[in-house]
Amino acid sequence: MAVLILVSTTAACTDNELILYLAGHEDRLIDAPDLAFVLATHNFDARPDGNLVLVKTEKATYFLEPNGQKPGLANIVSIVQQPEKYLRAFYSLAFYSRI
């Protein structure tokens, strides 16, 4: 009997998963590139941007700053909310109707 197990590495992570991961781990020496790498290896859509790390979830884009001596891996510097899916569809239809 053969068993096939599929694991998706591109699954979008939720905001709650990100916050729990940041609070549940610590590394006093981590910098932005290392933080982005660690998050990416745990299925987060993360990339370094200078001293910050941009993480995209289903609902928002987070700008994280490694926090050094403080508890957790990073501080959330800013959150940009994503528009609802129906608004994105409306905007894309409006764009294509002009062509």
N, C-alpha and C positions, 0 to 999 in steps of 0.2 A: 504494500500500500504506500503510495507516494503522497506526501502532504506538501502543498505549496503555500507558503506564507508570504504575503506581500506587505511591504512597509513603505509608506509614502514619506519621502523626505521633503516634499514641497508643501506639506499640509500647513495651513495658516494657523498660527498660534493665537490664543486669545489674550486679551489684556490681562486677565487674572493670572494666567500662567506666567506671563512675563513678570508681573509684580511679585508673585510668589517665588519665582526663581531668583530674582534680585535680592529679596529679603532673606532667602534661605541659604545663601552662599556668601563667603567673604574671601577677599584677597587684597591685602594691604598694598601690594606692589603692582597691581594690574593697571595697565594703561589702556587707552582707547582702542588701538589695534588688537591687543590681546582680548579685551572685553568683547569686541565684535566677533573675533574668532570663536571664543567660548560660546557666545550666544548662537552663532551660526551652526556650530556643531550640535546644538540642542534644538535644532529646527526653527530657530527664530530668523526672520528676514532682517539681518543686521549688517551694517557696514560702517567703518570708521569715517569720520569727517572732522579732521583736525583733532582737537582735544575731546570731541564728543563722539557718540555712537548713535546712529539713526536706526531705529527699529520700527518696522512696519508690521502692524497687526491688522486684523479684519476691520477694526473700527477706528484706528488712529495711528499716527506716526509719533513715536516718542523720541525725544532727544535726551540721551543719557550722558552723565558725566561720572567717570570713575571717582569714587569717594575716598579712597585711601584709608585713613585711620577710622572712619566712621563705620558703623555696622552695615552689612549688606555689600553688594558689589558696586552699586551706582546710585546716584541721585537722579530723579527725573527733573530735567531742567525745563522742558516744555512739552506740551501735548498738542498736536494738530488733529482735530477730529476729521474723519473722512465723511463726505456727504453720503446720504442714504443711497442705496442701490438704484432706486427708481429715479432719483435726481440725476445720477450719472447717466442713466439710460436716456433721460429727457435731454440732457445737454448734448450727448453724442448724436441723437436724432436731429436736434436743432442744427448742429454743425454740418451733418451730412446733407441736410435739406438745402443748404446754401450752395452746394457744389453743382 
